[in-house]
Amino acid sequence: MTDSTALYDIAGPRTRRRHRLYGIMSTLAILALIGWVLYLLFDTGQFTAAKWSPFEYKGIQELLLRGLGNTLKAFAYAAGFSLVLGGILATGRLSEHRAVRWVSTVVVEFFRAMPVLVMIFFIFVALKVQALPALVAGLTLYNGSVLAEVFRTGVNAVDRGQREAAYALGLRKTQVMAYVLVPQGVRAMLPTIISQLVVALKDTSLGYLITYEEFLHAGKLIASNLDYDLPFIPVVMVISPIYIGMCMLLSWFANWMARRQRRSPKTEAVDIAPAEPGTLLPGGPPAPGRT
């Protein structure tokens, strides 16, 4: 029997050589593209001292740091409120009451379909809300609706037998969600949750359109309002790696949490005090025949 996987046969010598050739060609193409971009940057004088000198001034550095702090503040508010709103809407969509499910579904589908920028502008202009609350509200409504679907899908992805076994033990629905479904669903939900938070972090840059002084707004001020030969490209080269680094940090955190959960056992042995007779779980209902 030949050694093969479920999807394809193990590559032979000719296939491996062909794949190695493809890898070398792709690497050379990427290096050529990077070289071409660097050539254009040098050819247009983007690395001259005149364009980079503004970043030596303390005022410019403070402006960038203040913008970065405002970006992180908006993201922190939006992330926290989005998780709370997503949990509430997901609970509504999983409710046994038809009216609650219907209202939650309408809210989720409406705000998922609405462009984020439209919501931010509507809150800022029509409702006359300040820039930071308008930005946070728009991000919360959109990302909270998306996270609601993530939470609902994660809970429903748990094997149905887990739910039935928990109900057979006499647990109430709240206890089934808290002790059985949510802890197991988190394993599947966590990478997607972090990915959606990365989207929220990037969307904070929309705040510059409503004059919120976030990181991109600070870069725009430097690039357009200072008499330093319009250092637009250097500003992009400074701001972009920081945005990319923050997004990569969140992605790394998601991967780290996923690996940690895969390594951790499904159950851990802990020392707890013996439960009183007739109790299934702390705070749970008494077993049949007990009072």
Backbone torsions as a table, in degrees:
resi	resn	phi	psi	omega
1	MET	NA	130.7	179.2
2	THR	-78.2	148.3	179.4
3	ASP	-77.7	119.0	-178.6
4	SER	-148.2	164.3	175.7
5	THR	-99.0	178.2	-179.2
6	ALA	-73.0	-17.8	-175.0
7	LEU	-104.0	-37.9	-176.9
8	TYR	-157.3	159.7	178.1
9	ASP	-72.8	153.6	175.9
10	ILE	-61.8	133.9	-176.8
11	ALA	-64.6	138.3	176.9
12	GLY	-86.1	-177.8	-178.1
13	PRO	-58.8	-43.0	-178.5
14	ARG	-67.0	-39.8	179.4
15	THR	-66.6	-39.5	178.5
16	ARG	-64.4	-40.4	177.1
17	ARG	-63.8	-39.7	179.4
18	ARG	-64.9	-42.5	178.4
19	HIS	-65.3	-37.4	178.0
20	ARG	-65.0	-39.0	177.6
21	LEU	-64.0	-42.7	178.1
22	TYR	-61.0	-41.1	179.3
23	GLY	-63.6	-42.0	179.0
24	ILE	-65.0	-42.8	-179.7
25	MET	-64.9	-40.8	179.1
26	SER	-65.1	-41.2	178.8
27	THR	-62.6	-43.9	178.8
28	LEU	-63.8	-38.2	179.1
29	ALA	-65.3	-41.3	179.2
30	ILE	-66.0	-43.3	178.2
31	LEU	-62.5	-38.8	178.1
32	ALA	-64.7	-39.8	178.9
33	LEU	-65.1	-43.5	177.7
34	ILE	-62.4	-42.7	178.3
35	GLY	-62.0	-39.9	179.4
36	TRP	-64.6	-41.9	178.6
37	VAL	-64.0	-44.0	178.6
38	LEU	-62.5	-38.9	177.9
39	TYR	-61.1	-44.4	179.0
40	LEU	-63.2	-39.7	179.7
41	LEU	-64.9	-43.8	178.3
42	PHE	-68.3	-39.3	-176.9
43	ASP	-65.8	-31.9	179.4
44	THR	-92.9	6.5	174.8
45	GLY	72.5	32.2	-178.2
46	GLN	-77.0	-12.2	-179.5
47	PHE	-107.0	15.7	177.8
48	THR	-72.8	154.9	-177.1
49	ALA	-62.9	-31.1	-177.7
50	ALA	-62.9	-34.8	-178.6
51	LYS	-81.1	-23.7	-178.0
52	TRP	-100.5	-10.7	-178.2
53	SER	-62.3	-30.3	179.7
54	PRO	-58.4	-29.9	-176.4
55	PHE	-73.5	-7.2	177.1
56	GLU	-81.6	-16.4	-176.3
57	TYR	-83.2	140.5	-177.5
58	LYS	-63.0	-37.3	-179.9
59	GLY	-61.9	-40.1	178.4
60	ILE	-66.7	-42.8	178.8
61	GLN	-62.9	-41.5	178.3
62	GLU	-66.4	-36.6	178.1
63	LEU	-62.3	-44.7	178.9
64	LEU	-65.8	-42.2	179.9
65	LEU	-65.8	-38.8	178.0
66	ARG	-65.5	-41.3	176.9
67	GLY	-63.6	-40.9	178.1
68	LEU	-64.1	-41.0	177.4
69	GLY	-62.8	-40.1	178.1
70	ASN	-66.6	-36.5	176.3
71	THR	-62.4	-47.0	-179.9
72	LEU	-65.7	-34.9	178.1
73	LYS	-65.7	-46.2	178.3
74	ALA	-62.2	-39.9	179.3
75	PHE	-65.9	-41.3	-180.0
76	ALA	-61.5	-45.8	177.6
77	TYR	-62.7	-48.3	-176.9
78	ALA	-63.9	-40.9	-179.9
79	ALA	-64.7	-46.8	-179.6
80	GLY	-62.9	-48.5	-179.7
81	PHE	-66.4	-34.4	179.2
82	SER	-65.8	-41.5	178.0
83	LEU	-63.5	-41.5	179.3
84	VAL	-66.5	-48.0	-179.9
85	LEU	-62.8	-41.4	178.1
86	GLY	-60.8	-41.4	177.9
87	GLY	-63.8	-41.1	179.8
88	ILE	-65.4	-47.3	-179.0
89	LEU	-66.8	-37.2	177.3
90	ALA	-64.5	-40.9	176.5
91	THR	-61.4	-40.1	177.2
92	GLY	-63.7	-40.5	-179.8
93	ARG	-70.5	-23.5	177.8
94	LEU	-93.8	1.7	-177.4
95	SER	-66.8	152.7	176.6
96	GLU	-81.6	-11.5	-179.4
97	HIS	-89.0	124.2	-174.3
98	ARG	-62.4	-40.6	-178.1
99	ALA	-63.5	-41.1	179.3
100	VAL	-65.8	-42.8	178.1
101	ARG	-61.9	-41.8	-176.8
102	TRP	-65.5	-47.2	-180.0
103	VAL	-62.6	-44.5	-179.6
104	SER	-63.4	-39.1	179.5
105	THR	-64.9	-43.1	179.0
106	VAL	-61.7	-44.2	-179.7
107	VAL	-63.2	-45.9	-178.2
108	VAL	-63.1	-48.6	-177.1
109	GLU	-67.4	-34.5	-179.5
110	PHE	-66.8	-50.5	-175.3
111	PHE	-76.7	-22.5	172.7
112	ARG	-69.6	-34.7	-177.9
113	ALA	-83.0	-20.5	-177.1
114	MET	-79.4	129.2	176.5
115	PRO	-59.1	140.6	-177.2
116	VAL	-61.7	-42.8	-177.0
117	LEU	-63.2	-37.0	178.4
118	VAL	-63.5	-43.7	179.5
119	MET	-64.1	-41.8	-179.3
120	ILE	-63.7	-44.9	179.7
121	PHE	-65.5	-39.4	-179.7
122	PHE	-63.3	-44.7	-179.5
123	ILE	-66.9	-38.8	-176.3
124	PHE	-74.5	-42.5	-173.8
125	VAL	-91.2	-53.5	-174.7
126	ALA	-72.4	-43.2	-178.5
127	LEU	-89.3	-6.0	177.5
128	LYS	54.9	50.6	177.8
129	VAL	-97.3	149.3	178.4
130	GLN	-61.8	163.5	-170.7
131	ALA	-61.8	-49.7	-177.6
132	LEU	-63.4	-50.5	177.1
133	PRO	-60.5	-35.1	179.2
134	ALA	-66.2	-43.2	178.7
135	LEU	-64.4	-46.8	-179.2
136	VAL	-63.9	-40.6	-179.4
137	ALA	-64.1	-44.9	178.9
138	GLY	-62.7	-44.5	178.5
139	LEU	-65.4	-37.6	-178.9
140	THR	-66.4	-44.6	-178.1
141	LEU	-62.6	-42.8	-178.8
142	TYR	-73.1	-55.2	-175.4
143	ASN	-68.5	-32.5	175.6
144	GLY	-63.6	-38.3	177.8
145	SER	-67.1	-40.7	177.8
146	VAL	-65.8	-43.3	179.8
147	LEU	-65.7	-29.6	176.8
148	ALA	-60.3	-41.1	176.8
149	GLU	-68.5	-35.4	177.3
150	VAL	-63.5	-45.9	-179.7
151	PHE	-63.4	-44.8	-178.2
152	ARG	-63.7	-43.0	179.5
153	THR	-65.6	-38.9	179.3
154	GLY	-64.3	-41.3	178.6
155	VAL	-67.4	-43.5	-179.5
156	ASN	-69.7	-19.0	-180.0
157	ALA	-75.3	-17.3	177.8
158	VAL	-66.2	138.7	-177.6
159	ASP	-52.3	134.5	-177.1
160	ARG	-60.2	-29.9	179.8
161	GLY	-63.0	-30.3	177.3
162	GLN	-62.4	-43.8	179.3
163	ARG	-64.4	-46.6	-177.7
164	GLU	-65.1	-38.0	178.5
165	ALA	-65.6	-38.2	179.6
166	ALA	-66.7	-41.2	177.1
167	TYR	-66.5	-34.3	179.0
168	ALA	-65.1	-27.5	177.4
169	LEU	-79.0	-5.2	177.6
170	GLY	94.9	13.5	179.8
171	LEU	-76.6	146.6	173.8
172	ARG	-78.6	167.9	-176.0
173	LYS	-61.6	-40.6	179.0
174	THR	-60.5	-41.7	179.4
175	GLN	-69.1	-36.0	177.5
176	VAL	-62.6	-43.2	178.5
177	MET	-65.5	-45.5	-172.8
178	ALA	-73.4	-38.7	-172.5
179	TYR	-99.0	-21.6	-171.4
180	VAL	-119.0	-58.5	-168.8
181	LEU	-77.0	-51.2	-176.3
182	VAL	-63.0	-47.4	179.4
183	PRO	-57.8	-37.8	178.8
184	GLN	-77.0	-35.7	179.9
185	GLY	-68.2	-27.4	-179.8
186	VAL	-60.0	-34.4	179.1
187	ARG	-57.4	-41.5	-179.1
188	ALA	-82.6	-27.8	-173.9
189	MET	-82.5	-30.6	-167.2
190	LEU	-56.1	-49.4	179.2
191	PRO	-59.1	-38.7	179.8
192	THR	-69.9	-36.6	177.4
193	ILE	-61.3	-47.9	-179.6
194	ILE	-64.0	-38.5	178.4
195	SER	-61.8	-39.4	178.4
196	GLN	-69.5	-32.7	175.8
197	LEU	-67.5	-31.7	174.3
198	VAL	-62.3	-40.9	176.6
199	VAL	-60.9	-43.1	179.0
200	ALA	-62.5	-39.5	178.8
201	LEU	-62.7	-45.0	179.6
202	LYS	-67.0	-34.6	-178.1
203	ASP	-73.2	-11.9	174.4
204	THR	-62.3	-21.4	178.6
205	SER	-65.2	-16.8	176.5
206	LEU	-67.4	-13.5	-179.5
207	GLY	-63.1	-25.5	-179.0
208	TYR	-65.8	-22.1	179.4
209	LEU	-72.7	-19.7	177.1
210	ILE	-113.6	25.6	175.1
211	THR	64.6	23.0	172.4
212	TYR	-76.9	130.7	-172.0
213	GLU	-82.0	67.0	178.1
214	GLU	-94.8	-168.4	-170.6
215	PHE	-63.1	-46.2	-179.4
216	LEU	-66.2	-36.8	177.8
217	HIS	-62.9	-39.8	177.3
218	ALA	-63.3	-42.7	177.0
219	GLY	-63.0	-37.7	178.7
220	LYS	-64.1	-39.9	178.0
221	LEU	-61.9	-42.7	-179.1
222	ILE	-66.0	-42.1	-173.9
223	ALA	-74.7	-26.1	-171.3
224	SER	-115.6	-22.2	-172.7
225	ASN	-108.5	1.3	-179.6
226	LEU	-110.8	144.6	-178.1
227	ASP	-89.1	67.2	178.1
228	TYR	-127.9	45.4	178.7
229	ASP	60.3	33.9	176.1
230	LEU	46.9	76.3	-177.2
231	PRO	-79.2	60.2	-175.5
232	PHE	-68.0	-49.9	-178.1
233	ILE	-63.5	-45.1	175.5
234	PRO	-57.9	-37.4	177.5
235	VAL	-62.9	-43.9	177.1
236	VAL	-61.3	-39.8	-178.9
237	MET	-69.4	-22.4	176.5
238	VAL	-85.7	-43.3	-173.6
239	ILE	-76.8	-42.3	-174.6
240	SER	-58.1	-48.5	179.8
241	PRO	-60.7	-30.7	179.3
242	ILE	-70.6	-43.3	174.9
243	TYR	-60.5	-46.5	-179.6
244	ILE	-62.4	-40.6	179.4
245	GLY	-63.3	-41.0	178.7
246	MET	-65.6	-41.0	178.7
247	CYS	-67.0	-40.3	177.9
248	MET	-66.0	-33.8	177.9
249	LEU	-64.8	-42.3	176.7
250	LEU	-65.2	-41.8	178.7
251	SER	-63.9	-41.1	176.6
252	TRP	-61.4	-40.2	178.8
253	PHE	-62.7	-40.5	178.1
254	ALA	-63.1	-44.8	179.2
255	ASN	-65.3	-38.4	178.7
256	TRP	-64.2	-42.9	178.1
257	MET	-65.0	-39.4	179.5
258	ALA	-64.7	-43.4	177.7
259	ARG	-64.4	-39.0	-179.8
260	ARG	-64.9	-40.7	179.6
261	GLN	-69.6	-34.2	177.7
262	ARG	-67.7	-35.1	179.9
263	ARG	-76.4	-29.2	-176.0
264	SER	-73.5	143.7	177.9
265	PRO	-68.8	157.2	-179.6
266	LYS	-66.5	-30.6	177.7
267	THR	-132.6	145.4	179.4
268	GLU	-118.7	139.7	178.1
269	ALA	-79.8	121.7	179.5
270	VAL	-129.3	151.8	178.0
271	ASP	-90.2	115.6	179.4
272	ILE	-130.6	157.8	178.1
273	ALA	-70.3	144.0	179.7
274	PRO	-59.8	136.7	178.9
275	ALA	-74.2	152.4	177.5
276	GLU	-67.5	148.9	-179.3
277	PRO	-56.3	137.7	176.3
278	GLY	88.1	5.7	-179.9
279	THR	-109.2	127.7	179.8
280	LEU	-81.8	-47.6	178.8
281	LEU	-141.4	155.8	176.6
282	PRO	-55.3	122.6	-178.0
283	GLY	83.9	0.6	-177.3
284	GLY	-84.4	173.0	-178.5
285	PRO	-75.1	152.7	177.4
286	PRO	-68.4	151.5	178.4
287	ALA	-68.9	157.1	180.0
288	PRO	-57.1	137.5	177.8
289	GLY	87.6	-1.9	179.0
290	ARG	-112.5	154.7	177.6
291	THR	-127.9	NA	NA
